[in-house]
Structures are given as C-alpha cells and as structure tokens.
Amino acid sequence: MRLYILLAVFMGAIFAPVRAQENHATWLSFEPEIVALDGYLELKQFYGPPGYGENPKADQVETALIITLSAPISVRGDSDNPLNAERLENITHVQLNCANERIDCLSFANKNIRVTGTLFAAHSGHHFARLLIDVRELSEML
C-alpha cells in the first residue's frame, strides 16, 4: 500500500509542472503598451440592440472580428484608468477594433494572423469579448 502512495506522489510531482505550463498565460498590459497577438481570426455574428439576445426576433444582428488566440493571455489592471482597472486572466478570445482605415481587417478573416496594437477592456454593448485590441498592424501568419 505504501508503495502505491509513494508511486502516486512521485507521478504527481513529475506531471504537475506539465499541467501548470499548459495553463500558464502570458501577462500583458493595457494601453498604451503595444502588444502582438497570434491566432485565428473569424467574423462572428452577435445579437445587438435593442435587447442584445433577449428577443432574437427583434434584435439587430451585429458582426465582429474575433481572434482565437494561439495561447491564453492575461492583462494587468490599470488603477489609473477606470475602464481598464480590472485585471483579466486566461483570455482566449479578443475582439478587433479596426478604426484604422488603412487596414482592411475583413480581408484577414478565416486566416491565422498576427495583430499588433493596444489592449482595452470591453465597456459597451457592441463589445462582444471581454478584451479588445485597437489594430495598428495586421499580417497573415503562414
């Protein structure tokens, strides 16, 4: 019986670091820090006003570009900015804010991409992910 217990403890000690590494997220900061994120970009549909899904027959349908990250990230809260004060952990999806008219963000849908920009927390009914990125650069990853 002691042998089984020792074996279980030994095996747990060997494999525990592997599980911890799998769940490890890179820590980033909110704007103004410029970050680069890698992942798969998709154009997704969400319910919009007036009920944001409470009454699908009457609600508008909105679209948003969402990147599914290659690896989760976490973002440190910024106590100087009330909109970004909360830290966000283990984020796997980020919505792109494509205000830069020079970049045709839609042309990158359904591709593996790298997006560079600044992060901010969702604060509107039109934000469909907890975290967004103001896009500065966008490129396809081959």
N, C-alpha and C positions, 0 to 999 in steps of 0.2 A: 504494500500500500504506500509506504514512504517513497518507494521508487517512482510510482505513478505521480505523486505530488511533486517530487523533485523534477521529474521529466516535464510536467505541465508548467512549472515555474520557469525552467530553462527554456522551453519552447516559447513561452510568452515573452521572455526577455529578448530572445532572438528576433521575433517577428514584430514586437511592439514598435520599434523605430520605423519599420517599413510603413505601418499604418499611419503613424504620425506624419511622415513625409508626404503620404498621399493626400492628407487633409491640410497640409500646410499652404497658406495663402500668402502671396507677396503683399507687403504693406506699402501703400502709396499715399499721396496727399491730395487734397482738393486743390482747386485753382488757387494761386496762379501757376503751380508746378505743372510742367509739361510732361506728359506720360505717353508711352506707346503701348497699345494693347493688340494682341493677336487673337484671331478666332474666325468663326464662320458667320457671315453677315446674311440676314434674311429680312425680307419685307413682310411684316406681320400685320394682321388686322385686329383692331380692338374696338369695343363699343365706346362711343363718345357721348356728347350731350344729347338729350337733356339728362338721362338717367345713368349713363356710364355702365350699362348692362342690366340695370334693374328692370327695364322694359325694352327688350331687344327689338320688338316690332317698331317702336317709336324712336329708338336711339340711332343717331348717326353712326356710321362705321368710319373709323379713322385708321390710317396706316402709319406704321413707324418702322424705322430700320433698327433692328436689334442684332447685336453681335453676341454670339455664344462664345465665351472666352475659352481659349485653349487650356487655361489653368485659372482657378479662382484667385480673386484679389480681395484685399481688404483696404479700407481707406480710413486714415486717421481723421477724427473730428477736428474742426477748426473752431475753437471757442470765440474767436474774433468775428465770426460770420454766423449769424443765427440760422441761415438757410443750410449751412454745412456743418453745424455743430455736432450732429450725431455721427459717431463712427459707424461704418458699415463693414460687416465681416462676411467673408466667403461669398463674394458676389460672383455669379457665373454669367449674368446677362447684363448688358449695358446698352442703353438707347443712344443712338447717334443724333446729335443736334447739328444739322447741316446748314448753317446760316451762311457759310462761305459760298458765294455764287460761282467762284472759280472751279469748285469741285462738284462733279456730277456724281453724288453719292449713290443714286439709284443704279448707276451702271456697275456698281460693285456688289449688288445683291446676288445671293447664291454663289458666293465665292469665299475662299479663305483670304483674309485681309489683314493688314496692319493699319491701325488708325492711330494717329498722333493728335493730341490736343489736351484740353484741361477738363478735369472732372468736376461735376457738381451734383448735388443731391436733388432728387425729384421734389418738386414743390407745386405742381399744377396737375389738374385733371387730364392734361394732354401728355403727361409723362407716364409711360407705361412700364418703366423699370425703376427700381429704387435709385439707380445711378445712371447719369448721363455724361456724355463727353461732347464738348464743343470741338468740332472737327477742324483741325488745321491742315492735316495731310492724310491721304488715304492711298494705299497701294495694295495690289494683289500679291499674295504670297504664293509662290509656285512650288 
